[in-house]
Amino acid sequence: MRCLSVMENTRQLVEKINQLFVEGNMESFMDYLAEDVVWEMFTSSSGHTTINGKKEVFNMDGSGMPEHTSFEFGTIVIEGDVASVQGVSRGKLSDGGAYKGYFCDVYHFRDSKIAKIESYVIDNRKIKDSN
């Protein structure tokens, strides 16, 4: 039963962290990051980007990113110190067009803080079925 309890706590933590990010509450989101966090982003639109440390995460440039209007979280998988979240985000592009992105974020925890995030994002304009 102890394992189940740890998994439930990790699930609640991951859900809370994602909600803070969705709400744009970066100060609270930052509390869950290790000082030396590494965030790797793999996107169909801009390729691979690596952000190193809390300061860079806090100061990351969001220009060129779609304005998100909603996030739908799907499957959350937890194994040991790793959790992954899959979902869909919707929003508006700078040209006014609609945006739909499919994502999977993988969190690597160390001492109850996120030490690494791997984000995989596919833009609906990059795949044939963009419903």
Steps between C-alpha positions, in 0.01 A plus 500: 500500500789738563587499127144592403503791746827632354355473148184686604710776657716526187189512280355783712833683484522467120139619460569799726821594315322484164212709629738770625667512158163516318389788725825685427591494870874483427614601848322204659601273210865594561477376861482144363815526288852407610749788470686309227190385311543414132199542269534345156232585246455304180242667273386440146507874435832617648707186554703443817560755776669452838443735793743471792418607855206664674606850394490408130164325544355807671637730229419278201375690200143411411488712187398303197311257721125462456271664753361198685130503573465148638689190603353152520705253699469134414710213623738544792755220545721478806796270550742564782633856477362555149153617400360568154194697401337484157245746371373759253528879508295745298551866434548779250797568276643848450331513158162431664481139385403214728768291669475143623805327641549148627752469781673263735699638793735271690604613849808362676484564875793525743436570868135598429606761242494481123859450383418452132205554267477355152220652292392352168254716303340438161327795337174409322625676186781242477275192477240399243203458738471835681150455645 
